Amino acid sequence: MNPKSSTSNDNFFEKVYEVTLLVPKGRVTTYGAIARYLGAAQSARMVGWALNVCNTYRQWVPAHRVVNRAGQLTGKIHFPGSNTMQELLESEGIRVEDGAVVNFENHFWDPNIELQ
C-alpha cells in the first residue's frame, strides 16, 4: 500500500500534521496517541507514514516530537542526519539516552487529554 496514493490518506495525513503541530515544545507524543485521537486506534503505523513525508506539507511539522509507545526514537532514520531527531529533542530540553526519551512519562503529551 502506498500511503501517498489515496485521497483519504491525504486527508488523514493532514489531520496527523495538524495534531503534531499542537505538540508543545519540550513534550513528546506517540504514533498511537495521535491515531487514537483521530479515531483510528489501529492506525499508528499510518501516522508514521504520514510523518515520514511531512516535508511535503505546507508548513514545518515538528515530527521529532513523535516517538513510539516506549519513548524510542524509531522515526530517526527519516531525518537528514543520524542524530537530528535526538538533537532537536535535546534542544527543547528533552534528554535522550540509547535512542529513547529519558523520563518519557514526564514528557508525554496525550492529545486525547490535552485537546478535549
Phi, psi and omega per residue, in radians:
M1 nan 2.250 3.103
N2 -1.666 1.963 -3.063
P3 -1.123 -0.259 -3.134
K4 -1.636 -0.050 -2.972
S5 -1.516 -0.202 -3.001
S6 -2.070 2.470 3.092
T7 -1.096 -0.698 3.134
S8 -1.118 -0.631 3.065
N9 -1.118 -0.742 -3.137
D10 -1.013 -0.745 3.122
N11 -1.130 -0.764 3.104
F12 -1.088 -0.778 3.142
F13 -1.021 -0.777 3.134
E14 -1.071 -0.687 3.098
K15 -1.124 -0.683 3.081
V16 -1.046 -0.784 -3.126
Y17 -1.117 -0.717 -3.132
E18 -1.079 -0.718 3.105
V19 -1.210 -0.762 -3.110
T20 -1.075 -0.613 3.101
L21 -1.102 -0.367 -3.113
L22 -1.554 -0.188 3.133
V23 -1.163 2.088 -3.083
P24 -1.166 2.637 3.030
K25 -0.987 2.375 3.141
G26 1.485 0.118 3.111
R27 -2.233 2.818 3.065
V28 -2.332 2.727 3.016
T29 -2.297 -3.091 -3.106
T30 -2.112 2.820 3.073
Y31 -1.011 -0.774 -3.119
G32 -1.147 -0.680 3.129
A33 -1.109 -0.709 3.101
I34 -1.150 -0.771 3.137
A35 -1.047 -0.806 3.119
R36 -1.065 -0.750 3.135
Y37 -1.050 -0.632 -3.125
L38 -1.457 0.069 3.103
G39 1.347 0.393 -3.114
A40 -2.307 1.065 -2.991
A41 -0.916 -0.512 -3.111
Q42 -1.561 0.208 -3.018
S43 -1.956 0.491 3.125
A44 -1.002 -0.693 3.139
R45 -1.110 -0.650 3.128
M46 -1.184 -0.587 3.038
V47 -1.049 -0.750 3.085
G48 -1.057 -0.758 3.097
W49 -1.038 -0.747 3.139
A50 -1.056 -0.791 -3.104
L51 -1.219 -0.438 3.092
N52 -1.132 -0.433 -3.106
V53 -2.068 0.377 -3.079
C54 -1.167 -0.241 3.099
N55 -1.160 -0.168 3.088
T56 -1.603 -0.096 -3.130
Y57 -1.278 2.754 -3.037
R58 -1.177 -0.250 3.065
Q59 -2.489 2.896 -3.117
W60 -1.158 2.322 3.140
V61 -1.963 2.223 -3.118
P62 -1.352 1.106 -3.090
A63 -1.076 -0.364 3.128
H64 -1.135 -0.284 -3.132
R65 -1.523 0.110 3.130
V66 -2.002 2.140 -3.087
V67 -2.229 3.096 3.112
N68 -1.416 3.089 -3.008
R69 -1.129 -0.269 3.100
A70 -1.741 0.069 -3.139
G71 1.484 0.169 -3.125
Q72 -1.427 2.538 -3.125
L73 -1.476 1.125 -3.084
T74 -1.211 -0.353 3.140
G75 -1.533 0.046 -3.033
K76 -1.072 -0.428 -3.130
I77 -1.215 -0.237 -3.115
H78 -1.673 0.090 3.092
F79 -1.712 2.746 -3.034
P80 -1.069 -0.525 3.105
G81 -2.113 2.765 -3.074
S82 -1.144 -0.381 -3.134
N83 -2.010 0.149 -3.044
T84 -1.038 -0.798 -3.114
M85 -1.066 -0.806 3.121
Q86 -1.085 -0.762 -3.128
E87 -1.095 -0.713 3.110
L88 -1.104 -0.776 3.117
L89 -1.116 -0.774 -3.132
E90 -1.126 -0.565 3.101
S91 -1.180 -0.279 3.106
E92 -1.770 0.141 3.080
G93 1.571 0.203 3.118
I94 -1.729 2.137 3.120
R95 -1.447 2.400 3.134
V96 -2.195 2.287 3.069
E97 -2.339 2.376 3.115
D98 0.895 0.698 3.055
G99 1.313 0.316 -3.126
A100 -2.443 2.632 3.106
V101 -1.228 2.217 3.087
V102 -1.352 2.374 -3.079
N103 0.992 0.809 -3.098
F104 -0.838 -0.774 -3.091
E105 -1.039 -0.593 -3.134
N106 -1.293 -0.406 -3.110
H107 -1.753 -0.154 -3.038
F108 -1.183 2.271 3.095
W109 -2.033 2.025 -3.082
D110 -1.802 1.944 -3.126
P111 -1.051 -0.455 3.136
N112 -1.182 -0.407 3.086
I113 -1.738 -0.816 -3.025
E114 -1.268 -0.443 -3.057
L115 -1.898 0.482 3.122
Q116 -1.336 nan nan
